Each structure stands twice: as C-alpha cells, then as structure tokens.
Amino acid sequence: MRALLWIALSFMLALPGFAEEVPDRAATGGAQTLEDIMARQRGEKIDDSFRREATGQGNVEALIGQLGTRGAASDAEVFRALRYGSADTRTSAPGPTAGLLIQDSGMKWLAFREGPLLRYGLIFLGVMMAAILAFYLYRGKILIDGPKTGRMIIRFDAFERFSHWVMGVSFILLGLSGLYLIAGRKFLIPWMGHGVYADIAEAGKWVHNNISWAFMISLVLVFILWVKHNIPDRGDIQWMAKAGGLFSKGVHPPAKKFNAGQKIIFWSVIILGFSISLSGVALLFPFEVSVFAKTFQIVNMTGLPNLIMGAPLPEVLSPYEEMQLSQLWHGIVAFLFIGIIIAHIYLGSVGMEGAIETMATGEVDEQWAKEHHSIWYDEEMAKAKDAAPDQATPAE
Ligand code: HEM
C-alpha cells in the first residue's frame, strides 16, 4: 500500500508546476485576468486568495440573507461564495452533492487524466513490452533441460484452473475496455471518428462495469486457494539470489509450489486487485465510497507529503474530488497492474516450455516439476508413496 502511495505522490509531482508570475490584476480592477483563467484551465495551481476571500463582508450569515434579493453583496461576491464553498447552499437536488453548486477541480482532473496519466501509463506499458522482447532475445524460450519422462504430475485441480481463468479472461477484458475508454479522446476519436468510437465505447463500458464482478469474485477465490502457498520463506532469498535461474540455462534453484517470482506476482495481483476493485466500486456507485480524505489524513501523519511536495495533502474533499481521485487512482493502478501481468502472461505461455499445460490440463511432466519446483515435486512424490506404497509416481 505504501509503495502505491509513493507512486501516487510521484505522479502528483509530475503535475504541471505552480504558475510562477503573479498577473497584474490592476488592469481588471482586481478581478481575474486572462492569465489566471488560462492557467486554471491548464490545471495549474494559482493563488486565488484575492478572490477566495472577497465574498462580501466575510460574514456568511449576512450573505445568506442577500442571496435572493441582491443586497449589499454583488453577484460576483455571491458566486465566489458559492464557488469556494462559504455560502450555506440549500438546493432541492437530493444526494451528497446537493450543497455544492460549483466545483473547479474537474479541470485539474481532466488535465492529469489526459496528460501525465495517459502519457506515462502508455510509456510504462511500452517499456515493459520492450523489456520482455529484450529478455526473449537474450534468453530465448526457457526449455525443459532434461529429457521429458512422459509421466505426468497433477499441479492444479479443476477449481484452481477455473478460478485462474475467470480472473485471467475478466482481467484481459477489463484491461482492453479500460484502455479503450481512457485513450479515446486523445488517440482513438481523431482516428475512428465520434460515431464509431461511441458505439464501441458503449459496449466497452458495459463490459467494464459488469465483468468487474467476475474479476472481484475470482480474486477472492484465488486468494483463498493459493495464499498458503505464497507465504514468503527463507528459500525465496536463495531463489532470488540466483534470479530463479531465469537468466542462465541449466540453473534451477529449489522451489516449493510457487517460487519467489510467482509469490511476487501473487501478492501484486492481490494488493493491486484489491485497490483497483475498491476504487472501481467507488466509481460504480458514485458518491457512496469516500476513502481519499481519510487516507490523506493518515498519509499526512507520516510527514511524507510535506517532505516531498512541501505541503500536506488535502484532508477535506468534496464528493466530486473523491470521485475524481478514485478515477485517477484506478487508472494508475491499472497501468501498473497491466504491465506486471504482461510479464506474467509471457512467462506463463510462450516464454516457458510446459508452463501453459499446468493451467490448461492441470498436469505437467515430472521433469518440468523437478526442474522448476523441486521441493514441491519431492513433497508430491512422498505423498503419492504414502498413499500407494508400491507405486513410484502419483499419476501416469
Ligand atoms: C492469457 C493469460 C494468462 C496465462 C497464459 C496465464 C498462465 C498462467 C500459468 C501457466 C500459471 C501457473 C504457473 C505454474 O504452473 O507455476 C499461472 C499462475 C497464476 N496466474 Fe496466470 N495466466 C494468465 C493471466 C493471468 C491474469 C490476467 C492474472 C491476474 C490478473 C493471473 C494471475 C495468476 C496468478 C496469481 C498465478 C499464481 C502465481 C504465479 O504462478 O505467478 N494470470 N498463470
């Protein structure tokens, strides 16, 4: 979680910097200048205290009495009070946003979503794919070193495979539809036109909103099924020290059912999966889940935001800001998650001989098991011997 927060903070640092020059507002009689407006639309932070504090007498009670009658406060003052949330607004609109008539954080959200999030997200995916290509060129397909025995050993039962594939297929559908939705305005609409884009986007949104449930359920199943095999232990250090033999032929450090690299994948899937699910549910049910203000309070207690950005994170957020942050967080986690899963899919399919069989049929050749998961292989053989003392192997 802390690592994810670090990433979020680094992304925030990538936001366009503070406007440096103070515009000459004398020309507008103290009101906003064109520079102010442009800077705000670019999503830059501007010092708006000259307006924020200019809401009539500064006396909210006095202002409320004048909202309908145009008393001493001017319209501009009324609008400022609305915009900066100092007017006690009562509207007939139901729901948690009823008291908020004007919010301008949408510009910052849009600028970040269309800018750094999309740019660095796509660059990250490109880097991951280039790294996998480089690994393939260097190492080639990881083959089974010894001769295959023809004797098969059961690695995953049907329910494990079912849970994995529900997660795999739903993740791929969510990833593709999500990327389609986020890249639309910038890349896809200029290329395919509004009409075609919108038709596919409608289907993509349906897929994204509904398939998410399959992903969340399978995430829980995978956690329950495999958590006991993914508790880190000393053997993992040994495995890591040899980089799992991934970079050198013939090197096979011992491993249990899951090796250290797979444990990293497992915990990444669980932590990122939980985080993306929570922010996704917040987006599915607008204004019902508000976690950022509370999270920022906790993060501020660590002192990190002050250290990195020179200011604490905001601890009071409007319902809209909660939604905007949920969307940005959802996007950041999604890019990271997709990047990691691309590497997993490569190694689980074309990158390693025999890997895909484990998830397709649930069985692997004993030689594969001996080379990649020797401790697990020995345990399985011992179990099979105990169950049927006269047979040497668990399954032929
Ligand atoms: C086409 C897509 C995929 C393929 C070919 C694939 C393949 C595999 C294979 C072969 C294994 C077992 C490895 C072994 O026997 O040791 C595995 C395990 C696993 N898969 Fe996938 N997978 C895919 C998609 C996904 C996705 C999308 C996720 C999660 C979002 C995922 C999460 C996991 C996890 C957590 C494990 C257990 C840990 C590990 O082996 O790394 N897989 N996968």
Residues whose N, C-alpha, C, O or C-beta is under 5 A from the ligand:
A	BS01	HEM	M167 G168 F171 K257 Q262 I265 F266 V269 I341 I345 G348 S349 A355 I356 T358 M359
